[in-house]
Amino acid sequence: ISTTEDYRFGYYDDDARQVDRLAFNAPNILMVFAAGNDRTSSGPDDGSAYYLGFTNQTSTLARRKQEDYDLLSSTGVAKNVLTVGAVASIAGGYQTPADVSNAYFSNWGPTDDGRIKPDLVGDGVNIFSSVATATDAYAIYSGTSMAAPNVTGSLLLLQEQYANLHQDTVMRSATLKGLAIHTADEAGSAPGPDYSNGWGLLNTAKAAAVISDPTHTNLITERTLNQGKTYTLPVIASGTEPIRATISWTDPAATPLTINNTVTNNRTARLINDLDLSISDTTNAWLPWVLNPEQPQTTATTGDNVVDNVEQVLVANPVAGATYQVVVKHKGTLTNNSQPYSLILSGIGGQAYCVSAPTSQQGARIASVKFGTINNTPENTCTTYSDFTRLSTELYIGSDTGVPLTIKLGTCDYNVNKMTKVFIDWNNDFDFEDTSELVYTSGVIAGDGTFTTMVLVPAGLTANTFTRMRIVCVETTNAADINACGTYGKGETQDYSLQLVKPGTDVGITALVSPTSDDCVGAQKVKVRLKNFGSKAVISIPVTAVVRQNNTFITTLTGTYADTLSANREAELELNGSFAATAGLSYTITITSNLPADGVVSNNSFTATVTLSATEAPVAQAVNCGSGQVSLRASGAGTAYWYDAPIGGNLLAVGNQTTTTTIPASQTYYAALNSFYGTLGPATKSVFGGGTYGGGYQPMPLITTSAPVVLDSARLYIGYPGKLTFTVETATDSIVSSTTIAVK
């Protein structure tokens, strides 16, 4: 059939057909299949002999390596199932597409006809899971067979959530599949699906939010498209996110292609009923994502999808308050004369903005507007209302630097007095009536004139939302005559679109990690927690800490976080040097990040006051009753530690009521409250005769304590650079403390 590769990779075979038939006959059951773990199993080396199929014949002809695309087979190729690939777990949770790291073993698509497979990815690397060796056995495994159960359990919870809100009815399998795809987190290097991560990383919380729909900006509907019919749904953009529409349907089973010398990577579509999804407004149309199986590494584009039974359309930059038409139709003749389908929508449920316009086209006019990347000079014509919402600019939320707004006014007949107000719907509630939404009121301008103002974007707004700016110019000398809504005599109203985003560069200090009031007196190191509030990764973050005691300057400590801090991530930094602390005194520590070009200065500094507890000597007694045991008794705020020397020495016992059989040579016991320092385990790895850096982090040391302890440091031997999360847990797996460190 092929001298260089196995035709079964990507081939829609009889097993795939049977699974699709089963799904079609059981439309409420979604089957989930693992994508497989063969991407690095490259087969025989070039020139080495291998058997041909199930025969005794051998060949040495070089075969295609299984190192990238076209690795799915059998049931994983079926149309109506959810095929799941594996990715590594993300410490701290998903923030950006770059967080998603595809497992080296996880199989990639496409199918032979170019369908998007795998459908999704899920956690599948070093998963702690129950295993079959015993009823209480657990182990750590990796594989798409770990990712698929992870995803399956999450999908069942979504069905339960839906049933709880819909009188115990459940979603169609196509609805559940479409919802999981609709709400998946973006993965890969470019927007849209790809043949390695499918539609992205499962986001169960986001899917559950679409089901519950607390913001009334989502829609899940199950419908049937009849032969020759078209379904049209008008929606209004909410501005809270892009408009995303997904349709999914359980397609009738297809017939496998005849196995011959033309079957390998045959692109003949296996789709039976071809539905089409699109979104349009008065001037534009948006089409579904498509991929090219001939060039599987290329990024997704949009166009006519003729192979997938899931289609998704994205309006990335919608106009808040504008109306869009969602259209579902079909090609050709539908098998069974109809096709049930599911439609999921997000970013809808908005309202139309109020009307603002003069009653006359003559008089004052807005000649030009410059604001951010908006630079608009309309034709020198007179009009009442101009919808320029196709023009948009980004505004950085909470930025300390204002954005200049320049407006030039003119006239259509003769010079008259006129004034202008500028409104911005900051909170995206489709009016301009809230506090601070009137951002500027001009003075009176008699003829042609220009004014400039600085617009400050408030802090606390929701990032990645879309809203509207309205400029109203009215022939008047009284600012009270100008309103955001309604009609007026002469002038002009113009509307523009705005997108509210995080600043690209914005690093702040969120906490003083140490010292704390529980620390011992003496030399104190200062450790701080930083957070990247911006949208871009940053590196080399300078930090200073000024230490004062009762307003008296003590010292300044400095340090630089030298590693890359990704967007929305936190990290800890211990500054260079230390300061001497006295028990019972309060120290005020002001920490400041000094990253150049930081967009928001207000979160750069953090101040904390720490009072180190005064050292309290215990009331202690040691009684030797002559029985070989010494009774040790102590009282005070803490746990007593008993030594044979006033400094250093050997630890003899721990506890406020305890005994010991060890009697110091001096016959004197020294007791201190909460005073212990020690080490556990081997000092170096050389005490072990072998070992490996792979296979997980084993064994986990078990430490039993009789009093609260602070783990000052731990020595870890790591095989690869990157980020490592070190976690301390109780015996019942409750997390006590966790920190993430950079490994060189």
N, C-alpha and C positions, 0 to 999 in steps of 0.2 A: 504493500500500500504506500509506504514511504520508506526510503532508504536512510533518512536522517532523523526522523522523529516518530513518536508513537501518536497515531491519529486520535487516540482516546482522550488526550488532553484537550479539554474544551468541547468535546463532542457530546451532543445531545443524544444519549443512548436510550435503550429500552428501559433501564432503571429510572432515568430522568422522566421518561414519558409516564411510567406507572405512578411515580410520585406526583406528577402534575395531575394525573387522572384522579388519584385519591384526594388531592387537595380540592379539585373542582367539585367532587361529589361530597366533600365534607367542608363546606365553605367557612366554618367557624373554627377550624383547627389549623393553626400555623405550625408547620414543621421547621425545625431549626437544625441545620447541618454544619459540622465543622469543615473548614476549607481544606484542612490537611496540612502536614508539616514537612513537605518534601522539597522546599525551595533550594536547599543547599545539597540535596542528594543528587549530585550531578551525573551519576551513572559511571559507565566504564571510561577509563582514560583513553585518550586518542591513541589508536594503534593496538589496543589490547582486544582480545577476543571476547565475544559475548554471544549468548544464545538468542536466536530469533524466535520470539514468541514462545509457544509451548512445543517447539520442535528440538531436534538434536542438531540442527544446522547452526553454524556459528559464522560470525562476521567480524571484521576488524575495521569496518568503515566508521569514521567518526560520527557520533550522534550529537544532536543539539543538546547543550547543557541545560539542566534544570536549575537555572540560577536567577531567573527573573520572571517573565510573564508566561501565560498560557500553561498553567499547571493544574487547573481544576479538572475534576473528572466525575463522571457518574451522577449521583444524586445532588452533588454540589452545583451541578450545571442546570438543574431544574429551574423553571421559571417561577413557580408558585411557592418556593421555600425561601427561608432566610438563611443565606450562607454567611458564616461568621469567620473572620480572620482574627489573628491574635496580635496584641500590642503589649508593651511593657506598662506596668502600673505607673501612675504619675504621682510622685510625692507632692503633697499639698494640693492636689486636684488640678483639673484642666484650666488653663488660662488662655493659651494661644495654640494655633495649629502645630507650632513647632514642638509643643509638649508631647505630641503623639509620636511614639517611636515604634515602628512596625517590627514585629519579631522577626529575627533572621530566618526562621524556619517556615513562617506562615505563607501558604500558597497564594499566588496572585492569579487574577484573571488575565485576559477576558475569556468569555466563551467563544466558540468558533464564530458565532454570528454577531459577536461584538457587544453582547449584553454586559451591563455593569455588574461584575461579580469580583470579589465577595460583595455582599450587600452592606455589611457593617463590620466593624472590628470591636473587640472587647478585651478586657484584661485577661492575659493568658500566659504571663511570664512569672515564674516563681510564686504560684498561687498555693496558699495554705488551704488544704482541702481534706475532707474525709476520704478514706480509701477502703478497699474491700478486704484488707488482710485481717481485720477484726472489727467488732461492732463499735469500738471506741478508738479506732486507729485514725491517725492523721498523718499527712506527709505534704511535702512541697513538690509540685509538678509544674511543668511548662508544656504548652501545646494549644492548638486550636480546640482540642477536646476539653480544655479547661475554660477557654473563652466562651465556647458555645453554651455550656450549662450556666455559666455566669449570666449570659444574655437571656437565656430561656427563663431562668428564675425571675429576672427583672420584668420580662414581658408578662409573666403570669401575674405579678403584682399590679401591672398596669391594667390587665383585664379585671382584676378584683376592684381596682379603683373605679373603673368605668362602670362595672356592675353595681357598685354601691351608689352611684349617682344616677343610674338609669333602670331602676326597678328590676335589678338582677338580670338584665339582658347583657350580653357580651358583644364585643366588637366582632365583625367579620375578620377572618384571617387577613384579608387584603387591607382592612382598616388598621389592624395592629401593625402589620408590616409597614404600611405607608406612614403611620405615626412614628414608628421607630426611626425610619429614614428621614422623615420631615424634621425631627428634633435632634438629630445626631450632631455632635460637635464637629466642626470642620477639621479635617486632617489633611496632611500633604502640603505641598509647596505652593499650591494655587487654589483659588476658589473652585468649588464644584467637586463632583465625584472623580475618582480615579480607579484604576484597576488593581491597586494594592490595598487601599483602605476602604474601598467602596464609597458609600455616602458619608463615612466618618465614624466617630466613636460614639457608641450608645450613650445617651444622656437620659437616664430614667427620670430624674427630677424634672427636667424640662418637658418630657412627654407627659408626666403626671400633671404639670401645670397647664398644659394645653387641654387635657381632659377636664380639669376643674375650672379652668378659664376664669380666675378671679378678676382679671382686668377687662373681660368681655372684648378681647381683641383676637380671639381665635374661633375657629369653626371646624367641627368634625361632622360630616354628613355622608350617609350611605344612600346611594341612588342607583338607578338603572337607566342606561341609555338605550333607547329603542332604535331600530333600523331607520336611517335617514333623518334622525332628529339631532338637534343641537341644544345644549343647555348653556344658558347665559346667566351669570350672577353678578349684578353690580355691587361693588364694595367701596367703602371709603377708607382711605389710608389713615391709620391711627397715629402714625409718626413715631410710635414707640419702638419700632424695629422695621427692617425691610419687609416688604410684602413677599411672602413665600407661599406658593401653592403646590400641593403634591397630589397626584392621583395614583391610585393603585388598584389593580383588578386581578382576579384569579382567572387566568387565561385558559381556554380549553387546551388539552394536551396536544402536542404536535407529533408528527410521525418522524422517527429518526431517518436521516439520510442513508441511502444504500451505501454499504461499505465497499468502496472500490478505490481506484487510484486518484479520484477527485475529491474524496471525502475529507482529507486532511486540511484543517483550517478553512473549511468551506463556509463562506460568509452568508449563505442563504438563511434568511430570517426564520426563526422558529416561532415567531409571534403569529397567532391566529387572528385575534380581534385587535386591530390597531386603533386605539383611542388617541386623541390629540388634545393637548392642553395648551392654552395661551392666555396671556393677559394683555390688555390694551387700554389706552386712553384716547383722547381725541387726536393725538398726533403720533403716538409710538405703539409698537407691539413688542412683546417679550415672548421668547420661545424657550422650549425645554433645553436642559443640558444634554449634550451628546459627546461621545468619545469615539476615537478612531482606532479600531483594532489593528489596522495595518501599521500604526505608529503608537503603540500602547503607552509609551512614556510621555507623550505630549499631553498638555493640559486640556481640560474640558473646554468646549466651545458651546454655542447654542445653535439650535436649528431644528429640523424636523426629525424627531426620534422615531424610527421605524422598527426598532428591535426590542425595546424594553417594555415590560408591563408595569413599570413605575416611571412616571415622568414628573419632573419638578421644574417650576418656573420661579425665578427670583427677580424681583424689582428691587435692586440694591439701594437705590436712592429715591424713595417715593416722596411725593409732595403731600405733606400732612393736610388732611381735609379735602383732598382731591378724590374724584370718583374714577374707579377702574372697572373694566369689564373682564370677568373671568369666564372663559369659554371652554366647554368640553364638547368635542364632536368626534367623528370616526371616519375612517377611510373604507371604501369598498363595501362588501356585504358582511354583516355580522353573523357568525355562526350562532344558530338558535334565535336569530333576529333580534337579539338584545344582549347587553352585557352589563351585569352589575359592576359598580365601581365605587370607590371611596374617594372623597375629596377632603383634604385637610388644608386649612388656611390659617395663616398668622399675619399679624401686622395690619389687621382690618378693624372695623368697629369704630372708626373715627366719626367726626361730625363735620359738616360743611361750615366754613367760617361765615360770619355775618357779612352782609353786602355793604359796601361803602362806595359812593360815587356822587358826583355833582349832577345837578339837573341840566347843566349846559356844558357843551363842549368848548365853549369860548372862555377866555380868561387865563388865569394863572395855570402854569404847567410845571412839571418836574422835568428838567432838561437833562440831567445826568445823575447817576448814583455810583459812588465808589465805596466799597465796603469789603474788606478782606480780598478775596479773589474776584468779587463782583466788580465789573467795570462796565457800566451800561450807559450808553448814550443813544436813546431811541431816535427814530426819524423825527424831524422837526414838524410834527403834526399835532393837532389838538385832539384830545380824547378825554373820556371821563374816567375809565378804569383800565389799568394795564396789568395783566397777569404775567409777571415775569418769574413765576415760581420754577420755571425750567432753569433759572440761574440760581446757583447756590454757593455758599461758602462755609467752611468749617470754622467753628468758634471753640476755643479752649476753655473748658469749664474751670472757674475759679482762678483763672490767670490773673496775676498781679499787673500785667501790662494790658492796657485798654486797646481796643481795635479802632482805628480811625474811621469815621464815617463822614464822607464828604458828599453834600447834595447841592446841586446847582439848580436854581429856580429861574424860570423865564415866563413869558406871556404870549398869548396867541393874538392879542389885539392891541391893547395899549397898557402902559405901565400902571399898575395898581398896587395897593398895599396888600401884602399876603404874609401868612405865617404857616409853619409846618410843624407837625408832630410826628414822632417816630415811635412805633409800638413793636414790641417783641413778645410773643407768647412763650415765656420762659418755661412754664410748667406744662406746656403741651395739653391744655384743657380746652382749646379751640375758642378762647376769647382773649381779650387784651385788657382785662379788668383787674388783674391781681396786682399786688404791691410790686413795684419796680418794673412793671411791664410797659409803662410810659418811660422810654429811655431818653427822650430829648424833646424839648420845645424850643423852637427858634424864636428870635426876635422878629420884629416887623421888617420886611424887605419891600422897598417901594418898586424898584425895577428889577432887572436881571441881577442876580446876586448868588453868592456861594457861601455856605457855612460848613464848618467842620467841628465835629465833637468826638470825644473818645467814649466808646461803649465798653463798660466793664461787664464781664460775664459772671453772674453770681456763682458762688460755690454751692455744692450740694445738689446740682442738677443731675439728672440721669444721663449717663454717657451713651453715645451712639443712638441718639434719638433725633428726630427731624421735626422742625417747627417752622414758624412763619414770621416774617417781618413785614409790617405794614407802614407805609409812608403816606401821610395825608396832608396835602397842601390846599389851603382854603384862602379865598380872598376875604380877609378880615384883619382887624387890629386887636381882636380880643381872643386870647388863647382858649377861653371857655367855649367858643363856637366850634372848636375842632374836636371831633370824637372819632373813635376807631370804627364805629358802625353808623349806618344811616346815610341819608342824603343831605346835601348842602347845595348852595347856589352855584358858585363857580370854583374851579380848581381841578385837582386830579388826585387819584389814589393809585398807588402801585404796591404790589405784593411780591415778595421774594422768599426763597427757601433758605433755611439755615440748618446745618447739622451740628449738634452739640457733641463734642468729643473730649477725651482726656488730652492734656498736653502730652507731647511726645516725650519731653524730659521733665520729670517731677519725682524727686526722691525726698523722702522725709524721715524723721526719727519718730518711732512709735513707742519706744519703751526704754527704760534703764533696766537692764537685766541684772547687773551687779555693780556695786555692793547692795545688799539688802540688810534690813534690821537684824536678821538672824546670823549675819556673818561675824566672825571673830574680829577683835580689834587688831591694830597693827597695819602693815602695808596693805593697801586696797587697790586692786585692779578695777578698772572701769570697763564694763562690757555693755554694749548698746544694741538695740534692734533697729534695723533700717527696713524701709519698704519702698519699692518702686511703684509709685502711684501712676506713673506715666504709661504710655502705650508702646514705648520702645525700650529695648534692653540697654543698660548702661554699664560702664566699667570704670574702675579707678575713682571711687567716691571718697573725697577727703572728709574727715570728721574731726571735730575738736570738742573737748569737754572742759569747761571752766568750773573749778571746784572752789566753793566759798564756805566759810564757817562764820555764821552770824555776820554776814555781809563783808567779812574780811577775806580778801583774796588769798587762796592757798596755793593753787598751781593750775596750769593748763596742760592737758594731755591731748595728744594727737594720734591719728592713725588713718590708714587708707584701706578701704575695702577694694582689694585688687582684682577680684574675680568679676565675672559678668553677672549682673543681677537682672533677671528677666522681668518683663512687665508683670505687675501684680504679685511679685514674689517678695518674701521677706528673708533677711539674713542677719546674722549676729556678727559683731566685730568687737574684739578686745583691743583697747587702745594701748599704745606704748606707755611705759612708765607706771607709776603708782603714786598714791598719797598716803601719808600716815594718819590713821584715824584713832581718836581717843574715845573710849567707852562713855556713853551718856551724852555726847555732843551731837548736834545736828549739822549735817553737811548738805548744802544746796549744790546740785550738779546740773549745769546747763549744757546740753549737748546740741551741736549744730552740724548739719551736713552742708558742705560747701561745694556742691557740684556746679560747674560752670553752666550758664544758660538754663538754670532751673526755672521752669515755667511758673511754679507756685512757691513763693517764698514763705507763705504763712505756715506751712507744715514742716519747715526745715529745722525748727528748734523744738526741744523738749526739755522741760525742767522738772526735776524730782528732788525731794528732800528725804534724806535717809538719816535715821538716828540709830547708831549702833548700841545695842543693849549693854548696860553696865555689867561687868563681870561680877557674879555673885558667888561668894564662897559658901560651900555647903556646911551645915552643921553635921559633923561626922564623928563616928565612934567605932572603934575596933575592939572587940572583946575576945580574948583567948581563954576559953573555958577549960583548957587542958585536955581536950578530947581529940586534938589533932586538927580541929576545924576552928577557924576564926570567924566570928560573926561580925559582919560589916553592916552598919546602919548609917544612913545619911538622909537629910531633908533639904529641900530647896526647890527652886523652879527649874526642874530638868532631871536628867538621869545622871547618876554618879558613876564616874569611871575611877577605878582604884589602881594606883601605880606604886612602884617601889622606889621612886625618886621624884623630887619636886619638878624636874625638867627632864623630858624624855623618859627613860626608864622602861620597864616592862609592864604591860597591862596585866593585872592580876585578876580582876573581876569587874563585872558591870552590873549595876542595879542599886537601888536605894535600900533594899533588904536582901542581902545575899550572903554567901559564905565562901571561904577559900581555905585551902590546905597549905598554901604557900605563905611562909613567914619570911619577910625580908631580913637580911643580915642585921640591919639597923633596928629591926623590930618596930619600924615606923611605916605607916601606910599614908599615902598622899591621895586625897580625893578631890576631884574637880567635876563641875557640872557641865555636861554636854561637851566634854573636851576629849576628842579622839582623832587620831590621824593614823592611817595605816594603808598598806597595799595588799592586793589580792592577786594571786596568779603568778605565772612565770614572768621574769623581768624581760626576757628576750625570746624570740621564736626558736633560737638555736637549741633550746632544751628539748625540742621535739625532733625525732629522727626523720620525719617526712611530712606529707601534707600537700594541700593544693589550695589555690586561690578560688577555685570554682566550686559549684555545687551548693551554693548558699552559705550562710554564716552559721556554722555549727562548731562545737556545741554552744548553747546559750548558757553562760555562767549563772548559777543560782546563788544569790547572796542572801543570807538570813541575818536580819538586824534586830537588836533589842531596843533600839532607839532610832529616832529620825537621823538620817545621814545625808550629807551632800557628796555627790560623786564629783570630785574635782577634775579628774581626767581619766581617760581610758586609752590604751595603746591598741590600735587596730592595724592589722597587716592586710593591705588592700591590693588586689591584682591590677586594677585599672583606674585611671583618673576619672573624675566626674563628681557627682553629688552623692553623698551617703547619708541616710537618715538613721540615727542611733536612738533607739527607743528602750526605755526601762519599763517593764511591765510587772504586775503582780503575778502570782502563781495561777490566778484565774483569768489572765490575759487582759486585765484592766490596765490602761496606759497611765503610768505615773508621770513620766516626763519624756519629751522627745526633742531632738535637735537635729538639724541638717547641716552638714559640714562639707566644705569643698575638699576633695581629695586630689592631691597633686600627682 
